[in-house]
Amino acid sequence: MNANESSSPASLGKSSIGRLLVQYSVPAIIAAVATSLYNIIDSIFIGRGVGPMAISGLAITFPLMNLVIGFCTLIAAGGATISSIFLGQKNLARATDVVNNVMTLCVIHSVVFGGLTFIFLDDILYFFGATEQTIPYAREFMQVILIGTPVSYIFIGLNNIMRATGYPRKAMVSALVSVAANLVLAPIFIFVLRWGIKGAALATICGQGVAFVWVLWHFCSKSSYVHFVRGGSWLNTAIVRRVYAIGLSPFLMNATACFVVVFLNKSILEVAGQAGDIAVGAYGIINRTTMFFVMIVFGVTQGMQPILGYNYGACDWPRVKATLHKGIWIGVTITTIGWVCTELFPDSISSMFTTDAQMISIARDGFRIFFLCYPVIGCQIVIQNYFQSIGHPTLSIFLSLTRQLIFLVPLLAILPGHMGIDGVWASTAVSDLLAFLLAVATMIIMNRRFARHFASISCHEAHPATKAHS
């Protein structure tokens, strides 16, 4: 698409599913790959330019970063989903109000959450597993990230809306611009200016700042299909409630991921003994790697989201089902590739981040156990996001909690005591398998209900909420 990329959102209900997935998912995947590569390369810069303890300090920040992202996706994912549904219902005015409300909520969340976290930062990091050796690095990194949360939140929130309202290529470009600026600045700040891990965080915020300007320009332009309207609603109770209801699923996914990583870090520190900090760094390498492939799958689900939301809003069940099935096969293919890479080349992956032989050795065993059931995770992620995309957040929340909290946490309380650090890695593999089985069973049961539901009643009756909000 060109500058008039969104001139016909109705194509979401007419074009072939395969073509739409390419059109919407490929830009999202490219952006996700670029972002993931940035995270990996940034970690490499930190590991090579600052040292192995900096990698461990960065690993300690993962739980807090998940919370930072969680409070942002609470708004971004919810806003993107309901804007797509409103467009499917041909309600442009309501979709415009969603953009205004997302902007307002991003500012509020960033100031409140970022400010409170900054005040209590050291206490939070110690709770998350920081030690006297790792907290200086974790503190320096997070201080800069938290100061920049208003820029990050507005960029991420509006970029999701941009993609959902028919501009997948523009959303991709904004992500690529952010990553490109980041990759240019990070080595300068770390190696040339010697700003250490703080320089890496500053490069991240500067990169997002460039994309922030690009996204704001898009929504300020009246040529954009959906854009800011001064006389529109900027904080509407009904819209805010729906944004939170749908966005609660990805928020809880990130929040539970936060606490799971805390359990993982503390389990590792407990069973690894004197090598605890090094083992946490090894987990940091594993986590960066797994997130690379997970982010690609998320790129697929981001591309699926406007297609699913639009067609669900239009009550076209066959197109919803076809989109889901294609997305599952793509997701499984991606995570299977991840499993093959980590099983065959664990040392090569670890060596990119560090030259520390002990960290590489611990990561080697971790990769091979941690990723054992990884191929099926692509299916679980797609199904979980499918329910979110069609406006059924409760099911999405349920699947998110089972994988990361209900299954994994009890396993972490049992297996490490019998298997040592291998039990930490095995806990994730077993929970992945159980979550996959539950997700598939839930999908089969609910899709049968959806099919009967759409076959028996009209679209207007299928969406009683539409009547209240239209």
Disulfide bonds with the S-S distance in Angstrom:
Cys315-Cys459 2.16
